[in-house]
Amino acid sequence: MQTCFAYVGSYTEPERQGRGNGINVYRVDRRTGAFAHVQRISQLENPSFLALSADGRHLYSVHGDRTEATSFRIDERIGKLTIVNRQPTGGYNPVHLAFDRTGHYLAIANYTTDSVCVLPVLPDGSLGPYSRLTAVQGELGPHKTQQRGMYPHDIPLDPQGRFFYVPCKGGDCVISYRFDVRRGLWSRHRASRPVPVQGLAISHFIRGGRWPMS
């Protein structure tokens, strides 16, 4: 039976009331569900959201309240991580990340500065620089403190691999984007009708992957 590992990110900095200490790696007992600690990478600031490559060989992290994403190589035998490289995300406070359908690009939502970008995933698993930063634009909601910007808060790819859906806390809407793999460019597809004071944040797909739900 193949060994199972869990990778746990965290907030580490006082301004986020972070109590974490980096990324922790655990070996998971498939029979009992027990976790055994394998590794801690502590020289990281707010490695808050993680994404695992489809082949299980690389892990990727964004850093909350910072401006970068990091790639890691996974030792498939023991689960330990080695930092490969970092790349800027083009904005402040990247909060979520997701692969495109090919696994060759990593989409990232920059919450505080209202933008999305795509970093190429190179053959060795490292991240390349983004070629274009796309502003997330729309009409803001009525809340005077929580809706000062669009605040894109997630970026899941639909199960068919056609669109990325970006829920916007500041605009009370979900915007869909199409990504052109050949050119590496975004194009805005459509936005949902605003639902006042809902503060949309995280999206999931329901009904067999046909409908996004926030």
N, C-alpha and C positions, 0 to 999 in steps of 0.2 A: 504494500500500500504506500502510495506517494506521501511524503511528509508534507504537512500543511503548516504554513506560517501566516501570522497576522502582523500587519504594520499599522502602528497607531501614532498619528500626528497629535499636535497639541499647540495651545497658545502658551508662550513662555514669558512674555514681557509684562511688567507691572501695569502699563497703560491699558492693557486688555484684561487686567485682573487674571493674568495667566498663572496657572499653577503647574504647568507641564514642564518637561525638561528636555524636549527635543522629539525625535522619532524613536520609538521603542519597538523592537522586534521580539515576537513571541513564537515559540513552537507550540502548535495546538495538537493535543491528543484527540484523534478522531473518535475514539471510543468513549472517552469521558468528558470531552470538551475542556479539559484543564489546560491552562496556559503556563508555559515555562519560559522565563525570560532568557533571551539569547543575546541581545545587544541594545545599547543606547547610543545614539548619535546626538551629542548634546551641544555641539558648536553651531546650532541653528537657531534663528529667531523666528518664532511663530510658524513652524511648519504645519499649517493648520489643515489643509486639504490635500489628499493624496490620490494618485491614479496609477494603476498597475497596467503595464503593457500586456497585450493579449498572450504573448508567449511566456509571460512570467519572469522575464529576464531583467526587466528594468522597472524602477519605481520613479514617480515624479511628484514633486511637491511645489505648491505655491506658499508664499510667506505673507501672512496677514500683516497689514500695516507696514509693509515693505514694498519693494518694486521688482522682485525677482522670482524666477522659478528655478528649481534645482533638479538635476537628473542623478539617479543612483543606479549602480550595477548590483544585481542580486546574485549572491553565491547560491546556486540552486540546490546545492547539497546541504548547506547549513543555514541558509536564509539570511546571512549577514549582508549588510549594505556597504558599498564603497561609493563615495561621491565622485561623479564623472565631471560635471560642469554646471555652470549657472548662466542664465540669460535674463536680461531685463524683459519685463512684460509691457513696457511702454506706459504704465500707469501706476497709480498708488493703490495699495490694499487689494491685491488679487485674491479672490475668495473661492473660486471654483475652477475646475479644469476638466476637460473631456477630450477623448480622442475622436478624430473623424473616422469614417467607415473603413479607411485603408490602414489606419494605425500609424500613418506617416506624418500626421500633423496633430498638434495639441492645442486646443482652443482654450482661452483663458478669459475670464470676466474680471475687469478692474473696477471694483465697487466704488471707491471714493471719487475717482476721476472719470467715471462714465464712459468706459471704452471697452472694446474687446479686441483681442489679437490672436494670431495663430503662430505658434513656434514650430518649425519643421523638426521632425525627429529623424536624426541622421542614422545611417546604417549601423554605427557603433553604439546607438542608444543615446548619444549626446543630443543636446538641444541646439539648433541653429538660431540665428537672430530672426526676429519677425521682420517682414518686409513692408507691412502696412498696418497702421493703427486705425481702427474704425470707431468713430464716436457713436455712442448710444444716445439718441435724441428722441424727445417727445414732450408732451404736455405734462407738467408736474401736478401732483395731487395737492389737496388743500392743507395738509398738516404742515405747520410753520417750522417745526424743527426736524421732523423725520423725513421730509420730502423736499429738501433743498436741492437735490440732484436726482437724476434718474436711478442711480444706485442699482446697477445690474448685479444680481445676487446668485445666479446659477447659470449653467450653460450646457444642459444635457442635449445629447444627440438623439433624435427620434430612432426607434428600433429599425426603421427602414433605411437609416443612414442618409436621409435627404436634407434635413434641416436641424439646425441648432435652435433651441428655444431658450430665450433669455427673459426670466421674470424680473421686472423692474419695481423695486420697492417704492421708489419715488414717483413713478408714473402710474402705479396701480394697473399695470398691463403686462402682457407677455409679448415679446417681439420675436419673430422667427427670422432666421438668417440662413441663406443658402451659401455653401462654401464650394467654390470652384477649385477642385483638386489640381487640375492641369495648370491653372494660372496662380494658384495660391491666394485667391482674393475672395472677400466677403461680398455678398449683396443682400440688402434687406428685402425680405419677402413680404411680410405683413405684420401688423400689430393688432392684438385683441382690443376690444372696446374697454376703456377704463372702468374699473369698479371702485368707486370712491372709498378711501380709508381702509382698504384691505391690507395694504403693505405686503404685496406679493414678494416672496423670498425664494422658496425652494420649489422646483418642479419635478414631478414624477409622471410616468405614463401609466394609464389604466386602460381597461377594456381591450386587452390584447395588444397594447401599444399604440392604439389609434388616437387617444386623446391625452394631452398634457394636463396635469392637475397641479395647482399650487396651493 
